Amino acid sequence: MLKESLQQGIQPIKTPRICVVLTAYNDAESIYDATRDFISQENVIKVIVVDNNCVDNTCALAMEAGAEVVRETKQGYGYACMRGLKEALLCDEANLIVLAEGDCTFTGSDIKKLLQYRDDADMVLGNRTSFRLVDDDSQQDQFMVWGNLFLAKLIQFKYWDSKFWGKCRLTDVGCTLRMIRRESLQKIIDKLYVGSHHFSPHMIMVALANKLVVVEIPVTFRKRVGKSKGAGGSKKKAIPVGLTMLWHVITYHGK
């Protein structure tokens, strides 16, 4: 009965057709390999690379690897994600959208894991908290793990539903890798508005506020290729981002 209730309104996808969105900001060292990795996966029909004002040859390398490149002039991780998700909806053939980054931290083969839950949820989130799947030299140190876990449990508590013992179980709010069904993204795309680094928890909360079914599964996480521009670069960057995420989790009440 529980599974039937959670699956209510979710139609099976027999033939997955996936559009992958990769965010990029001066990722010339990694974007070719990242694009080739994702575009070579079964069921992937298109890779979109979002150029968030790159000043190196990221765009040329992405196109050489087979990606469609779109430019987002508003600087910020969230703006790049939202632009990519909107562009993915223009791909009429795609019934699933995967969001990732162009720095080789995520692995295209993990799409197979996400696909296993396509008929059970509107959105499948990756988590980087299964340590056997996380490289020791990745950006995911103990500080990041515990900070993400704390925020994840706040969101879980915020959207608690006693009937289902919690609408979802979360351990990692900062993982970009996620897959969302086309019709589910259409329900929330115009309600996404965070342009900065706290976009990931924002998208989770928007999904939960709009009654989408969200599940989380372990994914691999590798050492990034090139220089980090986000919270993973240093604790000096991570602390302000974490505090912004905390404030957003506490104050967000939109639908």
C-alpha positions as CSV (number, residue, x, y, z in Angstrom):
1,M,0.0,0.0,0.0
2,L,2.8,2.4,0.9
3,K,4.5,1.9,-2.5
4,E,1.3,2.3,-4.4
5,S,0.6,5.5,-2.5
6,L,4.0,6.9,-3.3
7,Q,3.7,6.0,-6.9
8,Q,0.3,7.5,-7.4
9,G,0.3,9.6,-10.6
10,I,3.7,8.4,-11.7
11,Q,3.5,6.7,-15.1
12,P,6.1,4.1,-16.1
13,I,8.8,5.1,-18.5
14,K,9.4,2.1,-20.7
15,T,11.9,3.7,-23.0
16,P,14.2,6.3,-21.2
17,R,15.3,9.2,-23.4
18,I,17.7,11.3,-21.4
19,C,18.9,14.8,-21.8
20,V,22.0,15.6,-19.7
21,V,22.8,19.1,-18.5
22,L,26.3,19.9,-17.5
23,T,27.2,23.2,-15.8
24,A,30.5,24.8,-16.8
25,Y,32.6,27.7,-15.7
26,N,36.1,27.7,-17.1
27,D,36.2,23.9,-17.2
28,A,38.5,23.5,-20.2
29,E,40.6,20.9,-18.4
30,S,37.6,18.6,-17.9
31,I,34.6,19.4,-20.1
32,Y,35.7,17.3,-23.1
33,D,36.0,14.1,-21.0
34,A,32.9,14.8,-19.0
35,T,30.8,15.4,-22.1
36,R,32.1,12.2,-23.8
37,D,31.5,10.2,-20.6
38,F,27.8,11.3,-20.4
39,I,27.1,11.3,-24.1
40,S,28.3,7.7,-24.4
41,Q,25.8,6.3,-21.9
42,E,22.9,4.2,-23.0
43,N,19.6,6.1,-23.3
44,V,21.3,9.5,-23.4
45,I,20.1,11.4,-26.5
46,K,21.6,14.8,-25.9
47,V,24.1,16.6,-23.7
48,I,23.7,20.4,-23.0
49,V,26.7,22.3,-21.6
50,V,25.8,25.6,-19.9
51,D,28.5,28.1,-20.5
52,N,28.4,30.4,-17.4
53,N,30.6,33.1,-18.8
54,C,33.6,31.0,-19.5
55,V,36.7,32.8,-20.7
56,D,38.8,29.8,-21.7
57,N,38.0,27.3,-24.5
58,T,35.4,25.3,-22.6
59,C,32.8,25.9,-25.2
60,A,34.8,24.8,-28.2
61,L,35.9,21.6,-26.4
62,A,32.3,20.8,-25.3
63,M,31.1,21.2,-28.9
64,E,34.0,19.1,-30.2
65,A,32.9,16.4,-27.7
66,G,29.3,16.4,-29.1
67,A,27.5,18.8,-26.7
68,E,25.1,21.6,-27.5
69,V,26.4,24.7,-25.8
70,V,24.1,27.4,-24.4
71,R,25.3,30.6,-22.6
72,E,24.0,31.9,-19.3
73,T,25.2,35.4,-18.7
74,K,23.9,35.7,-15.1
75,Q,26.8,34.5,-13.1
76,G,26.1,31.8,-10.6
77,Y,25.7,28.0,-10.2
78,G,21.9,28.3,-9.7
79,Y,21.5,30.4,-12.8
80,A,23.5,27.9,-14.8
81,C,21.4,25.0,-13.5
82,M,18.1,26.7,-14.2
83,R,19.1,27.7,-17.7
84,G,20.2,24.2,-18.5
85,L,17.0,22.7,-17.1
86,K,14.9,25.1,-19.2
87,E,16.9,24.2,-22.3
88,A,16.4,20.5,-21.6
89,L,12.7,21.0,-21.6
90,L,13.0,22.2,-25.2
91,C,14.3,18.8,-26.2
92,D,10.9,17.3,-27.0
93,E,12.3,13.7,-27.3
94,A,13.6,13.7,-23.7
95,N,11.4,12.2,-21.0
96,L,14.1,12.4,-18.3
97,I,16.6,15.1,-17.5
98,V,19.9,14.5,-15.6
99,L,21.7,17.4,-14.0
100,A,25.5,17.2,-13.3
101,E,28.7,19.2,-13.5
102,G,31.3,19.4,-16.2
103,D,34.3,18.9,-13.9
104,C,34.5,15.1,-14.0
105,T,33.4,14.7,-10.3
106,F,30.4,12.7,-11.4
107,T,30.4,9.6,-13.5
108,G,28.1,9.0,-16.4
109,S,27.7,5.3,-15.6
110,D,25.8,6.3,-12.4
111,I,22.9,7.2,-14.7
112,K,22.1,3.4,-14.6
113,K,21.6,3.7,-10.9
114,L,19.3,6.7,-11.2
115,L,17.2,5.0,-13.9
116,Q,16.4,2.1,-11.5
117,Y,14.1,4.5,-9.6
118,R,12.5,6.3,-12.6
119,D,9.1,4.7,-12.0
120,D,9.2,5.2,-8.2
121,A,9.9,8.9,-8.0
122,D,9.6,12.2,-9.7
123,M,13.2,13.1,-8.8
124,V,16.1,10.9,-7.9
125,L,18.9,12.6,-6.0
126,G,22.5,11.4,-5.7
127,N,24.3,11.4,-2.4
128,R,28.0,11.5,-1.7
129,T,27.8,9.9,1.8
130,S,28.6,6.3,1.0
131,F,32.3,6.6,1.5
132,R,33.4,3.5,-0.4
133,L,32.1,5.3,-3.5
134,V,33.8,8.6,-2.7
135,D,37.5,9.2,-3.6
136,D,39.7,10.1,-0.7
137,D,41.1,13.1,-2.5
138,S,37.7,14.5,-3.5
139,Q,36.3,17.7,-2.1
140,Q,33.9,15.7,0.1
141,D,35.7,16.0,3.4
142,Q,34.3,15.4,6.9
143,F,33.4,19.1,7.2
144,M,31.3,19.0,4.0
145,V,29.7,15.6,4.9
146,W,28.5,16.7,8.3
147,G,27.3,20.1,7.1
148,N,25.3,18.6,4.3
149,L,23.9,15.9,6.6
150,F,22.7,18.6,9.1
151,L,21.0,20.6,6.4
152,A,19.5,17.5,4.9
153,K,17.9,16.5,8.2
154,L,16.5,20.0,8.6
155,I,14.8,19.7,5.2
156,Q,13.6,16.2,6.0
157,F,12.1,17.5,9.3
158,K,10.6,20.5,7.6
159,Y,8.7,18.3,5.1
160,W,7.9,15.5,7.6
161,D,4.8,13.5,6.9
162,S,3.9,11.0,9.7
163,K,1.8,8.9,7.3
164,F,4.9,8.0,5.3
165,W,7.5,8.3,8.1
166,G,8.9,11.3,6.3
167,K,8.4,12.2,2.7
168,C,12.0,11.4,1.9
169,R,15.2,10.4,3.6
170,L,18.0,12.9,2.9
171,T,21.7,12.8,3.7
172,D,23.3,15.2,1.2
173,V,21.8,18.5,0.0
174,G,24.7,19.7,-2.1
175,C,25.0,16.9,-4.6
176,T,24.4,18.3,-8.1
177,L,23.8,14.9,-9.7
178,R,20.1,14.2,-10.0
179,M,17.5,13.0,-12.4
180,I,14.0,14.4,-12.8
181,R,11.1,13.3,-15.0
182,R,10.1,15.7,-17.7
183,E,6.5,16.3,-16.5
184,S,7.8,16.7,-12.9
185,L,10.3,19.4,-13.9
186,Q,7.5,21.2,-15.9
187,K,5.6,21.5,-12.6
188,I,8.4,23.3,-10.8
189,I,10.6,25.0,-13.3
190,D,8.9,28.4,-13.0
191,K,9.1,28.2,-9.2
192,L,12.9,27.9,-9.1
193,Y,14.7,31.2,-8.5
194,V,17.9,30.7,-6.5
195,G,20.8,31.8,-8.7
196,S,23.7,31.1,-6.3
197,H,25.4,28.1,-4.7
198,H,22.4,27.1,-2.6
199,F,20.4,26.1,-5.6
200,S,20.6,22.4,-4.9
201,P,18.7,22.4,-1.5
202,H,16.4,25.0,-3.0
203,M,15.3,22.6,-5.8
204,I,14.8,19.8,-3.3
205,M,12.5,22.0,-1.2
206,V,10.6,23.3,-4.2
207,A,10.0,19.7,-5.3
208,L,8.8,18.6,-1.8
209,A,6.6,21.7,-1.4
210,N,4.9,20.8,-4.7
211,K,4.2,17.2,-3.6
212,L,6.8,15.5,-5.8
213,V,8.2,12.2,-4.7
214,V,11.9,12.4,-4.1
215,V,14.3,9.6,-3.3
216,E,18.1,9.6,-2.7
217,I,20.7,7.0,-3.7
218,P,24.5,6.7,-3.4
219,V,26.6,7.8,-6.3
220,T,30.3,7.9,-7.0
221,F,32.2,11.2,-6.4
222,R,35.7,11.8,-7.8
223,K,38.4,14.3,-7.4
224,R,37.5,17.2,-9.7
225,V,39.6,18.1,-12.7
226,G,40.8,21.7,-12.6
227,K,40.3,24.4,-10.0
228,S,37.2,24.4,-7.8
229,K,35.1,27.6,-8.0
230,G,32.5,26.6,-5.5
231,A,32.2,25.7,-1.8
232,G,34.5,22.7,-2.3
233,G,37.4,24.9,-2.9
234,S,38.1,25.8,0.7
235,K,36.4,26.1,4.1
236,K,36.7,29.9,3.7
237,K,34.2,29.5,0.8
238,A,32.2,26.6,2.3
239,I,31.2,28.3,5.5
240,P,29.4,31.3,3.9
241,V,27.7,29.0,1.4
242,G,26.6,26.7,4.3
243,L,25.2,29.6,6.3
244,T,23.3,30.8,3.2
245,M,21.9,27.3,2.7
246,L,20.9,27.2,6.4
247,W,19.0,30.5,6.2
248,H,17.3,29.4,3.0
249,V,16.2,26.1,4.5
250,I,14.8,27.9,7.6
251,T,13.0,30.7,5.7
252,Y,11.8,29.1,2.5
253,H,8.0,28.7,2.5
254,G,7.1,29.0,-1.2
255,K,5.4,26.6,-3.5
